[in-house]
């Protein structure tokens, strides 16, 4: 490829494409804690020493010392020169490498904007330390209990109450760039600063470049917080406040806590909770989530304890459903009403706050909690409302494991029976576990096989010689002959079946009023099979008695037992 590739494009490309995706397409990676590992492709070894750090976007082999980013890997693994490796990485990202003058200008423009924004950042930071009115901001920070170390780490600054604090002394080219990012507004050829009399929070991208600002008023402005407008270098959905700082503070980010405000992130960091990030004035959308999940597979959403916080949590949950994949963990933490992370961590300290984080609702539980909120599930109409809302969202889930878990939990929540129903069910002659109705024995064994298809051969052996259990025989024979060992394999087989098995077994569980969980039905099946075994042992003993004793030598109970066996056979 002729011509130089802009350095900014290369840096952006490396940051954009997860290194695990690049390496994983050529080497089989296995999860090892927060990292991924494999046998090194660059030297012979039997014990894996090649590690990929998805958070930091680099690889390193502890055996031969090979290390670097995605471009280094492609050059060494695919035997490419530098330009060819960049081209290959751009192909993976689905973008073109800039080759013409027009695209070069875009990257040159971005570089100028970054320089201007860093100029503003340094001016704000210096004002916090040396401006005549610095005490206005410093007093606020002291009241919030922030240390000098945390203020420095997040590069917090101060925008004085001056119209031209930035614009008055900026070089013409810098002023032009500040106007382009709308950090300085230029109406009627009279430039004035967007941020005035505000505490300043620089928003930095994954490479640490300042791309925008958030400002908190130190006066009585109606707008408590304002953010930089979007620009050539800043798109709200692509950035998260605090992500750069979290990566700098923690070598291996095994989880991220998503909160709502700048001060929440900073206050949590002050108390040693260094894995918090904040969205930038937008709901947590699919772009935010994808960006987060590229960095970390365990996300905890933390929302204020009010109605708005609950709505934001619901929005985040619904946006997460279609992009959730197996291996991810999404949890939801709702704080007490009237509290936010800032006030709560200052009030109760790090240990208590992190206990709350550990007790956050998993996605599968939180979803049903949200949709059943305010419903009386003793009412058929309210059950219908729950079913309508939840099933529509479950259909959006692509992960088989999550979809199956949500369906199970929904059925269990809708059809569980308590209190007086226990008496009604008992009068119907069906067995109870706690307060739940157990299906008939034949259906119970089929349901147990649904959860554990690998037990088909064992079940066939256990029911052999016993009357009834025709459904179980048919289902177990099908599983055994088709060599189906897992529930997932069973569902996949039936979903793609063209022989007729799907139609044969489609109504297998139609009579169930609710679906017990796997452990509960396995306990029931184990008990049923044990009783069948005991009965068979008793029958065998009685048959032996029949052949070894004359009728005159038998007790009355032995005679009655033998008559019962004969009657069962005649049926």
C-alpha positions in Angstrom: 0.0 0.0 0.0 1.4 3.3 -1.0 1.7 6.2 1.4 1.8 6.6 5.1 -1.0 5.4 7.4 -2.1 8.1 9.9 -0.8 7.2 13.4 -4.2 8.2 14.9 -6.0 5.7 12.6 -3.6 2.9 13.7 -4.2 3.7 17.4 -7.9 3.9 16.9 -8.0 0.6 15.0 -6.0 -1.3 17.6 -8.3 0.1 20.3 -11.5 -0.7 18.4 -10.9 -4.5 17.6 -10.7 -6.7 20.7 -7.4 -8.6 20.6 -9.2 -11.8 21.8 -11.2 -11.8 18.6 -8.0 -11.5 16.5 -6.0 -14.1 18.4 -9.0 -16.4 18.9 -9.6 -16.6 15.1 -6.1 -18.2 14.8 -5.4 -19.8 18.2 -7.7 -21.8 20.4 -7.9 -19.8 23.6 -9.1 -21.0 27.0 -10.3 -18.8 29.9 -7.9 -18.7 32.8 -9.3 -16.3 35.5 -9.6 -12.9 34.0 -7.2 -13.7 31.1 -7.2 -16.1 28.2 -4.4 -18.6 27.5 -3.1 -21.1 25.0 0.0 -22.9 23.9 2.2 -20.3 22.3 2.0 -20.2 18.5 5.5 -18.8 18.3 7.4 -21.6 20.1 7.0 -25.3 20.9 5.5 -26.0 24.4 3.1 -28.4 26.1 2.0 -26.2 29.0 0.2 -23.0 28.0 2.2 -19.9 28.7 0.7 -17.6 26.1 -1.7 -15.1 27.7 -4.2 -12.6 26.2 -5.3 -9.7 28.3 -8.6 -8.5 26.9 -8.9 -5.5 29.2 -5.4 -4.1 28.3 -5.7 -5.3 24.6 -2.3 -7.1 24.5 -0.7 -10.6 24.5 2.4 -11.9 26.2 4.1 -15.3 26.3 5.9 -16.1 29.5 7.8 -18.8 27.7 9.5 -17.0 24.8 8.7 -13.4 25.6 6.6 -12.7 22.5 4.3 -9.8 23.2 2.4 -6.9 21.7 -0.9 -5.7 20.3 -3.1 -7.1 17.5 -0.9 -5.7 14.7 2.3 -7.3 16.2 0.4 -10.6 16.5 -0.8 -10.6 12.8 2.7 -9.7 11.6 4.3 -12.6 13.5 1.6 -15.2 13.1 0.6 -14.5 9.4 4.1 -13.4 8.3 2.9 -10.0 7.1 4.7 -6.7 6.8 3.4 -3.8 8.8 1.0 -2.3 6.2 -0.4 -5.8 5.4 -1.1 -6.4 9.1 -2.9 -3.0 9.3 -4.9 -3.9 6.2 -5.9 -7.3 7.8 -6.9 -5.8 11.1 -9.0 -3.1 9.2 -10.7 -5.9 7.3 -11.6 -7.6 10.6 -13.0 -4.3 11.8 -15.0 -3.8 8.6 -13.4 -0.4 7.8 -11.0 0.9 5.1 -7.5 2.1 5.7 -7.3 5.8 4.8 -5.4 6.3 1.6 -6.4 9.6 0.2 -5.9 13.2 1.2 -9.5 13.6 2.3 -9.3 10.9 5.0 -5.9 12.1 6.0 -7.5 15.5 6.7 -10.1 13.9 9.0 -7.3 12.4 11.2 -5.4 15.6 11.1 -8.5 17.5 12.3 -9.1 15.0 15.1 -5.5 15.5 16.3 -6.0 19.3 16.4 -9.3 18.9 18.4 -7.6 16.6 20.9 -4.8 19.2 21.3 -7.3 22.0 21.9 -9.3 19.9 24.4 -6.1 19.1 26.3 -5.3 22.8 26.3 -8.7 23.4 28.0 -8.1 20.5 30.4 -4.8 21.9 31.6 -6.3 25.4 31.9 -9.1 24.1 34.1 -6.7 22.1 36.3 -4.4 25.0 36.8 -7.4 27.2 37.7 -8.3 24.8 40.5 -4.9 25.3 42.0 -4.1 29.0 41.3 -7.1 31.0 40.2 -8.2 33.9 42.4 -11.6 32.3 43.0 -10.2 28.7 43.4 -11.6 28.4 46.9 -15.1 28.3 45.4 -14.3 24.9 43.8 -11.8 23.7 46.5 -14.4 24.2 49.3 -16.9 22.1 47.4 -14.4 19.3 46.9 -13.5 19.4 50.6 -17.2 19.1 51.6 -17.4 16.1 49.3 -14.4 14.6 51.1 -12.2 14.1 48.0 -8.5 13.7 48.5 -5.8 15.5 46.4 -4.8 12.1 45.0 -8.3 11.4 43.6 -8.6 14.9 42.3 -5.3 14.5 40.4 -6.2 11.0 39.2 -9.4 12.2 37.6 -7.9 15.5 36.5 -10.7 17.5 38.0 -10.6 21.2 37.3 -12.4 24.5 37.7 -14.0 26.7 35.1 -14.2 30.3 36.6 -17.2 32.5 36.1 -15.6 34.2 33.1 -17.0 34.4 29.6 -13.6 34.2 28.0 -11.4 32.2 30.4 -10.4 29.8 27.6 -10.9 32.0 24.5 -9.1 35.1 25.7 -5.5 33.7 25.5 -6.0 30.8 23.1 -3.9 30.8 19.9 -6.0 31.3 16.8 -5.7 27.7 15.7 -6.6 26.4 19.2 -9.6 28.8 19.5 -10.8 27.5 16.1 -10.7 23.9 17.4 -12.4 24.8 20.7 -15.2 26.4 18.7 -15.5 23.2 16.6 -15.9 21.1 19.7 -18.4 23.8 21.1 -16.2 24.1 24.2 -16.3 27.8 23.2 -19.4 29.1 21.5 -19.1 31.7 18.8 -22.4 33.6 18.3 -22.2 36.9 16.4 -18.4 36.7 16.3 -18.3 37.1 20.0 -16.7 33.9 21.5 -17.7 32.8 25.0 -17.0 29.7 27.1 -19.6 27.0 27.4 -18.5 26.1 30.9 -18.6 28.9 33.5 -18.5 28.7 37.3 -18.4 24.9 37.2 -16.4 22.0 38.6 -14.9 20.3 35.5 -14.6 16.5 34.8 -12.6 15.7 31.7 -14.0 12.7 29.7 -11.1 10.6 28.4 -11.2 7.9 25.8 -9.6 4.5 26.1 -6.2 6.0 25.1 -6.4 8.7 27.8 -7.1 11.6 25.3 -9.5 14.2 26.5 -12.5 14.2 24.2 -15.1 16.2 26.1 -16.1 17.6 29.5 -18.8 17.4 32.1 -19.4 20.4 34.3 -21.2 20.7 37.7 -22.5 24.1 38.6 -21.0 25.8 41.7 -23.8 28.4 41.7 -27.6 28.2 41.3 -27.9 27.3 37.6 -31.0 25.3 36.8 -28.8 22.9 34.9 -26.9 21.1 37.6 -24.7 19.2 35.1 -24.0 20.0 31.5 -21.9 18.0 29.0 -19.9 18.9 25.9 -22.0 18.6 22.7 -21.0 15.7 20.4 -18.2 16.5 18.0 -15.8 14.8 15.6 -14.0 13.2 18.5 -16.9 12.7 21.0 -19.9 10.5 20.6 -21.8 10.0 23.9 -22.8 6.4 23.1 -19.2 5.4 22.5 -17.7 6.8 25.7 -17.9 6.0 29.4 -16.7 8.3 32.1 -14.1 6.6 34.4 -13.3 3.7 32.1 -9.8 5.0 31.3 -9.2 5.6 35.0 -10.5 2.2 36.0 -8.2 0.5 33.5 -5.2 2.5 34.9 -6.1 1.6 38.5 -6.7 -2.1 38.1 -4.5 -4.3 36.0 -7.2 -7.0 35.6 -10.8 -5.6 35.5 -13.0 -8.6 36.4 -16.1 -6.4 36.9 -17.4 -3.0 36.1 -20.0 -1.1 38.2 -22.1 1.2 36.0 -23.5 4.3 37.9 -25.3 7.4 36.9 -23.0 10.4 37.7 -19.5 11.8 37.6 -19.4 12.3 41.4 -20.6 8.7 41.9 -17.6 7.4 40.1 -15.1 9.8 41.8 -16.6 9.2 45.3 -16.5 5.4 44.9 -12.8 5.7 43.8 -12.1 7.8 46.9 -13.2 4.8 49.0 -11.2 2.3 47.0 -13.9 1.1 44.7 -12.0 1.5 41.5 -14.2 -0.3 39.0 -17.0 2.3 38.6 -18.0 4.0 35.3 -20.8 6.3 34.3 -22.9 6.8 31.1 -22.9 10.3 29.7 -26.4 11.7 30.0 -27.9 8.8 28.0 -29.7 5.7 28.9 -27.5 2.6 28.9 -28.0 1.6 25.3 -26.7 -1.3 23.2 -23.7 0.7 22.0 -22.7 1.5 25.6 -23.2 -2.1 26.6 -21.2 -3.5 23.7 -18.4 -1.1 24.5 -18.5 -2.3 28.2 -18.7 -6.0 27.4 -15.7 -5.8 25.1 -13.7 -4.7 28.2 -15.3 -6.9 30.8 -17.8 -9.7 30.9 -19.2 -9.0 34.4 -21.2 -5.8 34.6 -23.2 -4.5 37.6 -25.7 -1.8 37.0 -26.2 0.5 40.0 -29.1 2.9 40.0 -30.5 5.5 42.4 -33.3 4.3 44.7 -36.1 6.3 43.1 -38.7 5.8 40.3 -36.3 7.3 37.7 -33.6 4.9 38.8 -35.9 2.0 38.4 -36.9 3.1 34.9 -33.2 3.5 33.9 -32.5 0.0 35.3 -35.4 -1.5 33.3 -34.1 0.2 30.1 -30.6 -1.1 30.6 -32.0 -4.6 31.2 -34.1 -4.6 28.1 -31.2 -3.3 26.0 -29.0 -6.1 27.4 -31.2 -9.0 26.5 -30.5 -9.3 22.8 -26.8 -8.9 23.1 -26.3 -11.2 26.1 -24.1 -14.2 25.4 -23.1 -17.2 27.4 -20.2 -16.4 29.6 -21.5 -12.9 30.5 -22.8 -11.9 33.9 -25.1 -8.9 34.2 -26.3 -7.9 37.7 -28.6 -5.1 38.9 -28.3 -3.2 42.2 -31.1 -0.9 43.3 -30.1 1.4 46.2 -32.4 2.5 49.0 -34.8 5.3 48.1 -33.3 8.7 48.3 -29.7 7.4 48.1 -27.1 7.4 45.4 -23.7 5.7 45.3 -22.0 8.9 46.4 -24.1 9.5 49.5 -24.3 5.8 50.4 -20.6 5.0 50.2 -19.8 8.1 52.3 -22.4 7.0 54.8 -21.6 3.3 55.2 -18.1 2.9 53.9 -16.5 0.5 51.3 -17.2 -2.8 53.0 -20.9 -2.3 53.4 -21.3 -0.9 49.9 -19.4 -3.9 48.4 -21.7 -6.2 50.3 -24.6 -4.5 48.4 -22.7 -5.1 45.1 -22.4 -8.8 45.9 -26.1 -9.1 46.7 -27.1 -7.5 43.3 -29.9 -9.3 41.4 -28.7 -11.5 38.5 -30.3 -10.5 35.1 -32.7 -13.5 35.1 -34.1 -12.6 38.6 -34.2 -8.9 38.0 -36.2 -9.1 34.8 -39.1 -11.0 36.5 -38.9 -8.8 39.6 -39.3 -5.7 37.3 -42.3 -7.1 35.4 -44.1 -8.6 38.4 -43.7 -5.3 40.3 -47.2 -4.2 41.5 -48.9 -7.3 40.2 -51.0 -9.7 42.4 -50.0 -13.1 41.0 -53.0 -14.7 42.7 -55.0 -13.0 40.0 -55.3 -14.7 36.6 -55.5 -11.3 34.9 -52.3 -10.2 36.5 -50.6 -13.4 35.5 -51.7 -12.6 32.0 -50.0 -9.2 32.2 -46.8 -10.8 33.5 -46.8 -13.4 30.8 -47.4 -10.9 28.0 -44.6 -8.5 29.1 -42.0 -11.1 30.0 -42.5 -13.5 27.0 -42.1 -10.6 24.6 -38.7 -9.8 26.1 -37.7 -13.4 26.4 -38.2 -13.8 22.7 -35.5 -11.2 22.1 -32.9 -13.3 24.0 -30.4 -15.1 21.7 -28.5 -17.0 24.5 -30.1 -20.5 24.8 -29.0 -20.8 28.4 -30.5 -17.4 29.5 -33.7 -17.9 27.4 -34.2 -21.4 29.0 -33.6 -20.0 32.5 -36.0 -17.1 32.1 -38.7 -19.4 30.7 -38.3 -21.8 33.7 -38.4 -18.9 36.2 -41.4 -17.4 34.5 -43.4 -20.6 34.6 -42.4 -21.3 38.2 -43.4 -17.7 39.2 -46.7 -17.9 37.5 -47.9 -21.3 38.6 -46.4 -22.0 42.0 -49.1 -22.9 44.6 -49.1 -22.0 48.2 -51.4 -22.0 51.3 -55.0 -23.3 50.7 -54.1 -24.8 47.3 -52.0 -27.4 49.1 -55.2 -28.7 50.6 -57.1 -28.7 47.3 -54.3 -30.5 45.5 -54.1 -33.1 48.3 -57.8 -33.8 47.9 -57.1 -34.5 44.2 -54.9 -37.4 45.2 -51.7 -36.0 43.9 -48.4 -35.9 45.8 -47.0 -32.7 47.2 -43.4 -31.5 47.7 -43.7 -28.6 50.1 -46.6 -26.7 48.6 -46.2 -27.8 45.0 -48.1 -30.4 43.0 -46.0 -33.2 41.5 -47.0 -34.4 38.0 -48.1 -38.1 37.5 -45.2 -40.6 37.7 -45.0 -41.2 34.0 -44.7 -37.4 33.2 -42.4 -36.9 36.1 -39.9 -39.4 34.7 -40.1 -37.9 31.2 -39.5 -34.4 32.7 -36.5 -35.8 34.6 -35.2 -37.2 31.3 -35.6 -33.8 29.7 -33.2 -32.4 32.2 -30.9 -35.4 32.1 -31.2 -37.2 28.7 -28.0 -39.1 29.4 -29.9 -41.2 32.0 -32.2 -42.8 29.3 -30.6 -46.2 29.3 -30.7 -46.3 33.1 -34.4 -45.4 33.2 -35.2 -48.1 30.6 -33.6 -50.7 32.8 -35.3 -49.4 36.0 -38.9 -49.5 34.5 -38.4 -52.8 32.7 -41.0 -55.3 33.9 -43.3 -52.7 35.4 -46.8 -51.9 34.0 -47.5 -48.4 32.7 -44.7 -45.8 32.0 -45.4 -46.0 28.2 -44.4 -42.3 27.7 -41.2 -42.8 29.6 -40.3 -45.9 27.5 -41.0 -44.1 24.2 -39.1 -41.0 25.3 -36.1 -42.9 26.8 -35.8 -45.2 23.8 -35.7 -42.1 21.5 -33.0 -40.4 23.6 -31.0 -43.6 23.8 -31.2 -44.5 20.1 -30.4 -40.9 19.0 -27.5 -40.7 21.5 -28.8 -37.4 23.0 -27.0 -36.6 26.2 -27.9 -33.0 27.1 -31.0 -30.8 27.1 -29.5 -28.4 24.7 -28.8 -31.3 22.2 -32.4 -32.5 22.7 -33.9 -29.1 21.8 -31.6 -28.6 18.9 -32.4 -32.1 17.6 -36.2 -31.5 17.8 -35.9 -28.0 16.4 -34.3 -29.4 13.2 -36.2 -32.7 13.1 -37.8 -33.7 9.8 -38.6 -37.3 10.7 -41.6 -36.7 13.1 -40.1 -36.9 16.6 -41.0 -33.3 17.2 -44.7 -34.0 16.5 -44.5 -37.2 18.6 -43.3 -35.5 21.7 -44.8 -32.0 21.3 -47.6 -32.6 23.8 -45.5 -34.6 26.3 -45.8 -31.9 29.0 -49.1 -30.3 28.0 -50.8 -31.4 31.2 -48.3 -29.7 33.5 -49.7 -26.8 35.4 -46.2 -25.5 36.1 -42.6 -26.7 35.4 -40.6 -27.8 38.5 -36.9 -26.9 38.5 -34.3 -29.6 37.6 -33.3 -30.4 41.2 -36.9 -30.8 42.4 -38.0 -33.1 39.6 -34.8 -35.2 39.9 -35.6 -35.7 43.6 -39.1 -36.9 42.6 -37.8 -39.2 39.9 -35.1 -40.7 42.2 -37.9 -41.4 44.7 -40.1 -43.0 42.1 -37.4 -45.2 40.7 -36.4 -46.3 44.2 -40.0 -47.3 44.9 -40.1 -49.3 41.7 -36.9 -51.0 42.6 -38.2 -51.9 46.1 -41.4 -53.2 44.6 -39.5 -55.3 42.2 -37.4 -56.7 45.0 -40.5 -57.5 47.0 -42.2 -59.2 44.0 -39.1 -61.3 43.3 -39.0 -62.4 46.9 -42.7 -63.4 46.8 -42.3 -65.3 43.6 -39.4 -67.2 45.2 -41.7 -68.0 48.2 -44.4 -69.3 45.8 -41.9 -71.8 44.3 -40.3 -72.8 47.6 -43.4 -73.1 49.7 -46.6 -75.1 49.5 -49.8 -73.1 49.8 -50.4 -74.6 53.2 -47.1 -73.3 54.3 -47.7 -69.7 53.3 -48.9 -67.0 55.7 -52.1 -65.1 54.8 -50.1 -61.9 54.0 -47.9 -63.8 51.5 -51.0 -65.3 49.8 -52.6 -61.8 49.5 -49.3 -60.4 48.0 -49.2 -63.2 45.4 -52.9 -62.6 44.4 -52.1 -58.9 43.9 -49.2 -59.7 41.6 -51.5 -62.1 39.6 -54.2 -59.4 39.3 -51.6 -56.8 38.0 -50.4 -59.2 35.4 -54.0 -60.0 34.3 -54.6 -56.3 33.7 
